[in-house]
Amino acid sequence: MAENKKVQPELDTEIATRSKDPYETSYMGVLTPNDPVLLEKGGPFDWKIYRDLRRDGKVFGGLQKRTNALIGRPWQVVPLKDDAAGQAAAAALTDVLQGVMFDQLCRELMDALLVGFSVVEVIWTVRDNLVVPKRFAKRAQRRFRFVDLEDQQPPALRMVTAQDMLKGVELPERKFLVHRVNPDDDNPYGTGLGSQLYWPVLFKRKGVIAWNKLNDRFGAPTPWGKYPKGATQKEKDTLFAALKAISNDGVVMTPEGMAIDLLESKLSGSVSSQESLCNYMDDWIAEVILGQEPRSSGGGALAAASAERESVRLDLVQADSDLLSDTLNTTLIPWLCEFNGWPPLALHRQIKAAEDLQAASETDKNVSEMGFRPTLERVVERYGSGWEVDPSRSQPTPPSGSRSPAFAEGTPAPDQVALDAAVQALDPQKLAEAAQQILQPLLDAVEAASSFEDALARIEQAFPQVPVDKLQGMLADAMFSASISGRVNGERS
C-alpha cells in the first residue's frame, strides 16, 4: 500500500497567466482590453467613446447619484491593532487625508465605474516631518498600457510617451493609484458600465433625432407656393426664398392649376413611438447604473418599487465602497504607513440606511406609555443636539436604576421639590422632643418591671399616657403639603 504523502502547495506561483492564453492577442507583451464594444467601436485603447456617454443627461445623472452616494458617506481610519500607538497613527493619518481633498480623490478613482479603470498620480511632499501627498492628479486612461513581463506579475503599468508609443516607459513604485472594476478574466483594464450603456445611449440619440423631425414636420404645416404659368426663373427663385424663410424643413412649389395629393402613411398607431423608445432607453440606462426597475404605474406597486430601489441602491453603494476601500488599503494607506513608520492601518466608509425619525419617535412614544423614558443622552444621540428638558412639564419618577433627564442635568422634578420642602418644614428639635416624650413613659415602665410579664402589663398601663398630639399634627402638615403638591403638578401636566 502506497504511503500517503502530504502535498505542499506551490507558494507564490501563478500558472494560468494571460501570457499563456492562446486566445489572448498581445504584441511584445502589451495587453489589450477584452471589451468587445471597445474593440469594435473605438479601438483597443480609445476610451473616448465611453467618456462621450457622459453627454447623455440620464447617464451623467445616474453616475452622479452613484458616486455622490459614496462620497457623502463618512469615512474612518482604524488601526489593525487597537492600542495606543495604533490610535495615535490613525488620528495622524486622518489629519493627513483631511488636508489633501481625500473625497475628491475618491471621486476621481470612481471614474473606473464607467471606463473600467482609472489612474491617479500621487505627488509626494514632506510636511511636518511626515511624507504626505501634496496633491492627487487624475490622468487620462489612453496614456497608459499594461505590459506582461516574464519576471513580473501582475502586469506592469507603463506610460505611453512620444518616444515609446507601444510599450511605454517604466514608472516608479508607489507613485500611481489604479482602481479597476469588473476585471473579466483578470483583465487589468477592467470592464466598465460603458460596455452596457453604449447601445441604449446610441439608440436613444437616434430616437431623439427622429422624434424632433416628427415634431417639426407635424408641428408646423408645409408651405405651398404657386407661381403663375410662364414665370421666369428669377420669379421662381424669389418664391422659393420666401417659402424657405418661413419653414425649417421642406417646401412645395407648383405652377398654378397643378393639383397635389398627399399619400397617407399606412403605419397605424400613435405618433409617440419615438417618445416610447426614448423612455425605454432611459429605463435601460437607469437599470444598468442604479439597478432601478422600469417605472411603475403607481399606487402600492410604486411604493414597493421605491423601497426596492432604495435597498438596491444601498447595496450598490456598499459594494462600491468595499471595492474602493480595497484599492486604497492595498496602495495609498500602506504606502503612508511605510513612509512614516506607522503601524498597519485601514480605511473604510460607514454605509447604513438613514433612520426613519418618525417611526423612531412613535416607538419612543409607545415605550414611554409603558412607563419608561429615554435619557437626554439617548434623545441627543437619536434626534441630534439642541434638546433640553421642558421645566413646565411634570417629570415622572424614572424606573429603578435609570436616571431622568432632569436629574442628569441637576434640575429636580417639581414633585420632588415639593416633597423636599415638606420634609424641610419639620423642625428636627421638636421632632426629637416629641419622640422622647413618646418613648420615655415606655422606657420608665420597662425599667420598673421585675419580669417580662410585669413589663408587658406596665406598658399597657403606660401607653394611654403617650402624648402623640404634637407628632400627629406635624405629620398631618407634611402629608397635606405633599397632597397639595401632587394636585398642582397633575393640573400642570
Backbone torsions as a table, in degrees:
resi	resn	phi	psi	omega
1	MET	NA	128.7	-176.2
2	ALA	-68.4	141.5	-179.3
3	GLU	-76.3	132.2	178.4
4	ASN	-71.3	125.7	179.5
5	LYS	-108.5	138.7	178.9
6	LYS	-78.1	120.4	-177.3
7	VAL	-87.1	127.9	178.5
8	GLN	-96.9	139.8	179.0
9	PRO	-73.1	152.1	174.1
10	GLU	-79.6	114.1	-174.5
11	LEU	-82.5	142.7	174.3
12	ASP	52.4	41.4	-178.4
13	THR	-125.4	130.7	177.3
14	GLU	-117.6	123.3	-173.3
15	ILE	-99.4	-58.4	-173.0
16	ALA	-85.0	64.0	178.9
17	THR	-76.3	163.6	-179.8
18	ARG	-66.4	-27.5	178.8
19	SER	-66.0	-21.3	179.8
20	LYS	-96.8	3.0	-179.3
21	ASP	-81.2	115.9	-178.6
22	PRO	-69.6	-15.8	179.0
23	TYR	-93.8	-2.1	-178.9
24	GLU	-87.2	130.4	178.0
25	THR	-101.8	120.0	178.1
26	SER	-147.2	155.6	179.9
27	TYR	-130.1	120.2	-179.9
28	MET	56.8	34.2	175.7
29	GLY	84.8	-4.0	-179.4
30	VAL	-79.1	118.9	-179.6
31	LEU	-82.3	149.3	178.5
32	THR	-119.3	152.3	176.2
33	PRO	-62.6	151.6	177.4
34	ASN	-107.9	24.9	177.6
35	ASP	-79.2	114.6	-175.6
36	PRO	-63.9	-36.5	179.7
37	VAL	-66.0	-42.2	179.2
38	LEU	-64.8	-42.2	-179.6
39	LEU	-67.5	-33.9	-176.4
40	GLU	-83.5	-38.0	-171.4
41	LYS	-105.9	-25.3	-174.0
42	GLY	-125.7	-8.4	-173.5
43	GLY	92.1	158.1	-171.4
44	PRO	-63.6	-27.3	-175.7
45	PHE	-125.5	23.4	179.7
46	ASP	-109.2	89.1	-179.7
47	TRP	-84.0	10.8	-179.6
48	LYS	-63.0	-34.1	-178.4
49	ILE	-64.4	-28.5	177.8
50	TYR	-80.7	-38.7	178.0
51	ARG	-66.7	-28.9	178.5
52	ASP	-67.5	-20.3	179.6
53	LEU	-65.2	-21.8	179.4
54	ARG	-64.8	-18.3	178.9
55	ARG	-67.8	-20.9	175.6
56	ASP	-77.1	128.8	-175.8
57	GLY	-63.1	-36.7	-179.1
58	LYS	-67.7	-40.2	178.4
59	VAL	-66.4	-47.2	-178.4
60	PHE	-62.3	-44.1	179.9
61	GLY	-64.3	-40.4	178.8
62	GLY	-65.1	-42.9	178.3
63	LEU	-65.6	-37.9	177.6
64	GLN	-63.2	-43.4	179.0
65	LYS	-60.3	-45.4	-175.9
66	ARG	-69.7	-40.1	-179.6
67	THR	-72.1	-45.6	-178.4
68	ASN	-66.4	-31.0	176.5
69	ALA	-62.7	-31.2	177.4
70	LEU	-80.2	-46.8	-176.9
71	ILE	-63.4	-32.6	-177.8
72	GLY	-73.3	-9.7	179.3
73	ARG	-83.6	142.2	179.0
74	PRO	-69.4	145.3	177.4
75	TRP	-115.1	160.4	-174.3
76	GLN	-147.9	139.4	174.6
77	VAL	-101.5	128.1	-178.6
78	VAL	-127.6	145.4	176.0
79	PRO	-78.9	145.8	176.2
80	LEU	-71.9	-25.3	174.3
81	LYS	-120.4	114.4	-173.1
82	ASP	-80.3	89.7	174.3
83	ASP	-140.5	-176.2	-175.8
84	ALA	-63.1	-42.5	-179.9
85	ALA	-65.1	-40.8	179.0
86	GLY	-65.3	-41.7	179.1
87	GLN	-64.5	-39.9	178.7
88	ALA	-65.6	-40.9	178.3
89	ALA	-66.2	-39.8	178.4
90	ALA	-62.4	-41.1	178.1
91	ALA	-65.4	-39.6	179.4
92	ALA	-65.9	-43.0	179.3
93	LEU	-66.7	-36.6	176.7
94	THR	-60.4	-43.3	178.0
95	ASP	-63.0	-38.9	-179.9
96	VAL	-64.2	-48.1	-176.3
97	LEU	-68.6	-33.3	178.3
98	GLN	-67.9	-20.2	-178.7
99	GLY	-96.1	4.4	-176.4
100	VAL	-128.2	26.4	177.5
101	MET	54.8	59.1	-176.1
102	PHE	-65.4	-38.9	179.2
103	ASP	-62.8	-35.2	177.1
104	GLN	-65.6	-37.4	175.4
105	LEU	-60.4	-45.1	179.9
106	CYS	-63.0	-38.0	177.8
107	ARG	-62.8	-41.6	-179.4
108	GLU	-69.6	-36.9	177.1
109	LEU	-67.9	-29.4	179.9
110	MET	-71.3	-4.2	172.8
111	ASP	-60.9	-20.8	176.9
112	ALA	-62.8	-20.2	-179.2
113	LEU	-60.5	-35.3	-179.0
114	LEU	-91.5	-43.1	-171.7
115	VAL	-89.9	-37.6	-176.7
116	GLY	126.7	-37.0	175.6
117	PHE	-153.5	158.3	177.7
118	SER	-139.0	149.6	-177.0
119	VAL	-126.1	129.2	178.3
120	VAL	-129.2	129.7	178.6
121	GLU	-91.6	138.0	178.5
122	VAL	-101.3	122.8	175.8
123	ILE	-99.1	110.3	-174.6
124	TRP	-86.3	153.4	174.8
125	THR	-153.3	172.8	177.0
126	VAL	-112.7	125.1	-179.9
127	ARG	-141.0	125.9	-179.0
128	ASP	55.5	42.5	178.8
129	ASN	63.2	23.5	177.2
130	LEU	-125.2	142.1	173.1
131	VAL	-84.2	113.6	-174.2
132	VAL	-135.6	161.2	174.3
133	PRO	-71.0	133.5	174.1
134	LYS	-80.5	-42.1	174.6
135	ARG	-165.7	169.6	177.2
136	PHE	-118.0	134.7	-178.2
137	ALA	-121.2	118.3	178.2
138	LYS	-76.4	136.5	-178.9
139	ARG	-117.5	149.0	-178.6
140	ALA	-70.0	141.0	-177.7
141	GLN	-63.8	-30.2	-175.7
142	ARG	-65.9	-13.3	-177.0
143	ARG	-87.8	0.5	-172.3
144	PHE	-127.8	150.4	175.5
145	ARG	-133.8	153.6	171.3
146	PHE	-107.5	126.8	-176.1
147	VAL	-114.9	131.8	-179.9
148	ASP	-90.3	106.1	179.4
149	LEU	-97.5	146.8	-176.6
150	GLU	-65.1	-36.0	-174.7
151	ASP	-100.7	15.0	-176.3
152	GLN	-144.7	126.1	175.0
153	GLN	-135.4	135.8	1.9
154	PRO	-75.0	179.8	-179.5
155	PRO	-55.0	145.2	-176.5
156	ALA	-87.9	142.4	176.1
157	LEU	-80.9	127.4	177.5
158	ARG	-123.2	153.5	179.4
159	MET	-111.0	126.5	179.9
160	VAL	-74.5	134.0	177.3
161	THR	-128.7	173.8	177.9
162	ALA	-65.5	-26.6	179.9
163	GLN	-81.2	-25.9	-179.4
164	ASP	-141.9	94.5	-178.2
165	MET	-87.1	-7.0	-176.7
166	LEU	-97.6	-69.7	-176.0
167	LYS	-91.8	-20.9	-178.8
168	GLY	78.8	176.2	-177.8
169	VAL	-99.0	155.9	179.2
170	GLU	-71.7	144.2	-178.1
171	LEU	-110.6	148.0	178.3
172	PRO	-68.5	155.2	178.0
173	GLU	-74.6	157.5	178.1
174	ARG	53.4	43.4	-177.2
175	LYS	-126.4	-34.8	-176.0
176	PHE	-121.4	133.6	174.6
177	LEU	-96.1	131.7	178.7
178	VAL	-125.6	120.2	175.5
179	HIS	-114.4	130.3	-178.5
180	ARG	-131.5	156.8	177.9
181	VAL	-129.9	147.7	176.6
182	ASN	48.0	58.6	178.5
183	PRO	-74.4	82.9	-177.7
184	ASP	-61.5	126.3	-179.0
185	ASP	55.1	41.2	178.8
186	ASP	58.7	30.4	178.4
187	ASN	-69.1	119.4	-176.3
188	PRO	-67.3	-18.2	-179.7
189	TYR	-83.9	-15.4	-178.5
190	GLY	71.3	176.1	177.4
191	THR	-135.4	111.0	-176.3
192	GLY	-87.5	178.9	179.2
193	LEU	-69.9	-14.7	178.4
194	GLY	-58.5	-30.5	178.7
195	SER	-63.1	-31.7	179.1
196	GLN	-91.2	-22.1	-175.3
197	LEU	-91.9	-14.7	-174.0
198	TYR	-60.2	-48.6	-173.9
199	TRP	-70.7	-47.2	178.2
200	PRO	-61.4	-35.2	177.8
201	VAL	-67.4	-41.4	178.9
202	LEU	-62.4	-47.9	-179.8
203	PHE	-64.2	-37.5	179.8
204	LYS	-64.3	-41.7	179.2
205	ARG	-63.9	-41.9	176.8
206	LYS	-62.6	-40.9	179.3
207	GLY	-65.6	-37.7	179.4
208	VAL	-66.2	-40.2	178.1
209	ILE	-61.5	-46.9	179.2
210	ALA	-64.6	-37.3	179.9
211	TRP	-63.7	-43.9	179.4
212	ASN	-65.0	-40.0	177.4
213	LYS	-63.6	-40.8	179.0
214	LEU	-63.6	-43.7	180.0
215	ASN	-65.4	-37.8	-179.4
216	ASP	-68.4	-38.0	-176.9
217	ARG	-73.1	-43.8	-176.2
218	PHE	-92.7	-10.6	178.0
219	GLY	-81.2	-23.6	179.5
220	ALA	-136.4	140.6	-179.7
221	PRO	-69.2	154.2	177.0
222	THR	-82.0	124.3	-179.8
223	PRO	-69.3	141.1	-178.8
224	TRP	-125.8	115.7	179.2
225	GLY	-107.8	141.3	-179.9
226	LYS	-120.6	128.2	177.4
227	TYR	-111.8	148.1	-176.4
228	PRO	-70.3	157.7	176.8
229	LYS	-64.1	139.5	-179.3
230	GLY	83.3	10.1	178.8
231	ALA	-67.2	143.2	-179.9
232	THR	-77.6	167.3	178.9
233	GLN	-63.7	-34.6	178.7
234	LYS	-63.9	-39.8	178.1
235	GLU	-67.0	-37.9	177.5
236	LYS	-65.4	-42.0	179.2
237	ASP	-63.3	-37.2	178.8
238	THR	-65.5	-41.7	177.7
239	LEU	-65.5	-41.0	-180.0
240	PHE	-63.6	-41.9	178.6
241	ALA	-63.0	-38.3	179.2
242	ALA	-66.8	-39.9	178.5
243	LEU	-66.2	-42.3	179.8
244	LYS	-64.8	-28.8	-178.6
245	ALA	-68.3	-24.0	-178.3
246	ILE	-108.9	11.3	-178.5
247	SER	-136.5	141.4	175.6
248	ASN	-95.3	-8.6	-177.4
249	ASP	-124.5	-128.7	-176.4
250	GLY	-87.8	163.3	176.8
251	VAL	-132.6	163.2	179.2
252	VAL	-127.0	132.5	176.5
253	MET	-129.5	129.4	178.4
254	THR	-142.0	156.4	172.4
255	PRO	-70.4	155.6	177.5
256	GLU	-62.1	138.1	-179.6
257	GLY	91.4	-8.3	178.1
258	MET	-87.0	132.9	-178.0
259	ALA	-95.2	145.9	177.5
260	ILE	-128.8	129.6	175.3
261	ASP	-110.2	143.5	177.5
262	LEU	-95.2	127.3	177.1
263	LEU	-88.4	114.9	-178.1
264	GLU	-74.6	145.6	178.5
265	SER	-72.9	140.9	178.0
266	LYS	-79.3	-7.4	-179.5
267	LEU	-71.6	121.5	179.3
268	SER	-100.1	159.9	178.9
269	GLY	113.2	-176.9	-176.8
270	SER	-77.0	151.6	177.4
271	VAL	-82.9	7.2	-179.2
272	SER	-93.0	19.7	-179.1
273	SER	-63.4	-33.4	177.5
274	GLN	-66.5	-38.4	177.1
275	GLU	-63.8	-41.3	178.6
276	SER	-63.8	-37.7	177.9
277	LEU	-63.4	-45.2	-179.9
278	CYS	-63.8	-40.6	178.3
279	ASN	-64.8	-38.4	178.6
280	TYR	-63.8	-41.6	178.9
281	MET	-67.5	-36.2	175.8
282	ASP	-63.3	-40.2	176.7
283	ASP	-63.9	-39.5	177.8
284	TRP	-61.1	-46.4	-179.2
285	ILE	-62.6	-45.3	-178.6
286	ALA	-64.2	-35.6	-179.9
287	GLU	-70.6	-35.0	178.9
288	VAL	-67.5	-44.9	-173.4
289	ILE	-82.6	-46.3	-171.5
290	LEU	-109.5	-0.4	-175.7
291	GLY	65.0	28.3	-173.0
292	GLN	-91.2	126.9	177.9
293	GLU	-68.5	157.3	177.0
294	PRO	-55.3	152.4	-175.8
295	ARG	-58.2	145.2	-177.7
296	SER	-100.6	169.9	-177.8
297	SER	-78.0	-27.0	178.7
298	GLY	131.8	-171.3	179.2
299	GLY	71.8	-147.8	-178.9
300	GLY	-64.2	-33.4	178.1
301	ALA	-62.8	-36.1	178.6
302	LEU	-66.5	-41.9	178.8
303	ALA	-64.6	-42.3	178.7
304	ALA	-64.9	-40.7	178.8
305	ALA	-64.7	-37.6	178.7
306	SER	-63.9	-43.0	178.3
307	ALA	-64.9	-38.3	179.5
308	GLU	-68.1	-39.5	178.3
309	ARG	-62.1	-40.9	179.5
310	GLU	-64.2	-39.8	178.9
311	SER	-66.2	-44.5	179.6
312	VAL	-65.0	-40.2	-180.0
313	ARG	-64.4	-38.1	177.3
314	LEU	-64.6	-38.7	177.0
315	ASP	-63.7	-39.8	178.7
316	LEU	-65.3	-41.9	178.3
317	VAL	-63.0	-40.8	178.5
318	GLN	-62.9	-42.8	179.8
319	ALA	-65.7	-44.9	178.0
320	ASP	-60.5	-41.1	180.0
321	SER	-64.6	-44.0	-179.2
322	ASP	-64.0	-43.0	-179.2
323	LEU	-66.4	-42.4	179.1
324	LEU	-67.5	-38.9	177.4
325	SER	-64.6	-37.0	176.5
326	ASP	-61.1	-41.6	178.2
327	THR	-63.3	-46.9	-178.5
328	LEU	-68.7	-35.7	-177.9
329	ASN	-78.0	-5.5	174.6
330	THR	-113.5	0.3	-179.6
331	THR	-131.7	-86.0	-170.6
332	LEU	-61.0	-47.1	-175.1
333	ILE	-64.1	-50.9	176.9
334	PRO	-65.1	-29.5	175.7
335	TRP	-61.2	-46.8	179.5
336	LEU	-63.5	-38.2	178.9
337	CYS	-65.2	-40.9	-179.9
338	GLU	-68.8	-41.8	-178.0
339	PHE	-64.6	-34.4	-172.1
340	ASN	-110.1	6.7	176.8
341	GLY	69.0	28.9	178.8
342	TRP	-87.4	152.2	173.1
343	PRO	-67.6	163.3	-177.1
344	PRO	-57.8	133.6	179.6
345	LEU	-127.4	164.2	177.8
346	ALA	-142.4	153.1	-179.2
347	LEU	-123.8	139.1	176.1
348	HIS	-151.3	160.5	177.7
349	ARG	-106.1	149.8	-179.5
350	GLN	-93.0	108.4	-178.1
351	ILE	-109.5	116.2	175.4
352	LYS	-156.2	154.4	-178.8
353	ALA	-71.3	146.7	177.2
354	ALA	-66.3	136.5	-177.7
355	GLU	-74.8	136.7	176.7
356	ASP	-77.7	101.4	-175.2
357	LEU	-67.7	-30.7	178.3
358	GLN	-65.9	-44.2	177.8
359	ALA	-65.8	-37.5	179.2
360	ALA	-65.0	-40.6	-179.8
361	SER	-66.5	-36.2	178.0
362	GLU	-67.9	-36.2	176.2
363	THR	-63.9	-45.0	178.4
364	ASP	-61.4	-37.5	179.2
365	LYS	-65.2	-41.8	179.3
366	ASN	-65.1	-40.1	178.9
367	VAL	-66.2	-38.0	-179.8
368	SER	-64.8	-32.5	177.8
369	GLU	-69.2	-15.8	176.2
370	MET	-86.2	-2.3	177.5
371	GLY	106.7	8.5	-179.9
372	PHE	-119.2	160.8	175.8
373	ARG	-150.1	149.6	-178.6
374	PRO	-76.8	157.1	175.0
375	THR	-76.8	165.4	178.3
376	LEU	-62.1	-35.2	178.2
377	GLU	-62.6	-39.1	179.0
378	ARG	-68.3	-37.9	178.4
379	VAL	-63.0	-44.5	179.5
380	VAL	-65.7	-38.7	-179.6
381	GLU	-64.3	-39.0	-175.5
382	ARG	-87.1	-41.6	-171.9
383	TYR	-108.6	0.9	178.7
384	GLY	93.8	172.3	-176.9
385	SER	-78.9	173.6	179.1
386	GLY	99.1	12.6	-179.0
387	TRP	-104.9	148.6	173.6
388	GLU	-149.4	164.9	-177.8
389	VAL	-74.9	135.4	176.9
390	ASP	-82.6	109.7	-176.4
391	PRO	-70.9	-15.4	-177.7
392	SER	-80.3	-10.1	-178.5
393	ARG	-104.9	144.6	180.0
394	SER	-70.7	144.0	-179.1
395	GLN	-111.0	111.6	179.3
396	PRO	-67.3	156.5	179.8
397	THR	-68.0	126.0	-177.8
398	PRO	-70.7	158.9	177.7
399	PRO	-61.8	163.6	-179.0
400	SER	-61.6	132.4	177.8
401	GLY	92.0	-6.7	179.9
402	SER	-110.2	164.7	-179.9
403	ARG	-119.2	130.7	177.5
404	SER	-76.7	156.4	176.6
405	PRO	-58.7	-37.1	-179.5
406	ALA	-64.5	-42.5	179.6
407	PHE	-67.1	-38.4	-178.6
408	ALA	-64.2	-31.6	-178.6
409	GLU	-90.8	-1.6	179.0
410	GLY	87.4	9.2	179.7
411	THR	-110.1	109.6	-177.4
412	PRO	-69.1	154.6	178.3
413	ALA	-68.9	154.8	-178.6
414	PRO	-58.9	-40.1	-178.9
415	ASP	-67.7	-31.9	177.5
416	GLN	-68.8	-36.5	177.3
417	VAL	-62.0	-42.5	-179.2
418	ALA	-64.5	-42.9	179.4
419	LEU	-65.4	-41.4	178.2
420	ASP	-61.6	-39.6	179.6
421	ALA	-65.8	-38.2	179.2
422	ALA	-65.4	-41.5	178.8
423	VAL	-66.6	-40.8	-179.3
424	GLN	-67.6	-21.4	179.5
425	ALA	-71.5	-19.5	178.0
426	LEU	-73.7	131.0	179.3
427	ASP	-80.4	117.2	-178.4
428	PRO	-61.1	-37.6	-178.7
429	GLN	-65.9	-44.2	179.1
430	LYS	-66.4	-36.6	179.3
431	LEU	-64.7	-39.7	178.8
432	ALA	-67.7	-41.1	179.0
433	GLU	-63.7	-39.9	179.9
434	ALA	-65.4	-39.8	179.1
435	ALA	-65.3	-38.6	179.5
436	GLN	-66.4	-40.0	178.6
437	GLN	-64.1	-33.0	179.1
438	ILE	-71.6	-43.6	-172.5
439	LEU	-83.7	-25.6	-173.7
440	GLN	-61.3	-46.0	177.9
441	PRO	-60.0	-35.8	179.3
442	LEU	-67.6	-42.9	179.3
443	LEU	-64.6	-39.8	178.5
444	ASP	-62.6	-39.1	-179.6
445	ALA	-66.2	-40.8	-179.8
446	VAL	-67.4	-41.4	-177.5
447	GLU	-66.5	-32.1	-178.1
448	ALA	-82.5	-10.3	-176.1
449	ALA	-78.3	148.3	179.2
450	SER	-98.9	-15.5	179.5
451	SER	-151.3	173.9	-179.5
452	PHE	-64.5	-41.4	178.7
453	GLU	-66.2	-35.9	178.4
454	ASP	-67.0	-37.4	179.1
455	ALA	-63.9	-42.1	178.5
456	LEU	-63.2	-40.9	-179.6
457	ALA	-65.4	-42.2	179.6
458	ARG	-65.9	-38.7	179.4
459	ILE	-63.9	-39.9	178.9
460	GLU	-64.7	-33.9	178.4
461	GLN	-75.0	-32.5	-175.6
462	ALA	-84.7	-22.8	-172.9
463	PHE	-59.7	-39.4	179.2
464	PRO	-63.0	-16.2	-178.6
465	GLN	-86.7	-1.8	-177.7
466	VAL	-69.8	125.2	-179.8
467	PRO	-85.4	88.0	-176.1
468	VAL	-95.3	2.1	-175.6
469	ASP	-62.7	-44.4	-178.4
470	LYS	-63.9	-44.0	-179.0
471	LEU	-66.0	-40.9	179.1
472	GLN	-62.2	-36.7	179.4
473	GLY	-65.6	-44.9	179.8
474	MET	-65.4	-40.4	178.3
475	LEU	-66.1	-36.8	178.1
476	ALA	-63.9	-41.2	177.3
477	ASP	-60.5	-43.2	-179.1
478	ALA	-63.7	-43.7	-179.7
479	MET	-66.3	-35.6	178.6
480	PHE	-65.7	-42.4	178.5
481	SER	-61.8	-42.8	179.7
482	ALA	-64.8	-38.8	-179.8
483	SER	-64.8	-45.2	179.7
484	ILE	-62.3	-41.3	179.5
485	SER	-60.9	-42.6	179.8
486	GLY	-64.3	-40.5	-179.1
487	ARG	-66.9	-40.8	179.8
488	VAL	-63.2	-45.4	-179.4
489	ASN	-65.5	-36.4	177.9
490	GLY	-63.2	-39.0	179.0
491	GLU	-68.7	-32.3	179.3
492	ARG	-68.4	-39.2	-178.4
493	SER	-74.9	NA	NA
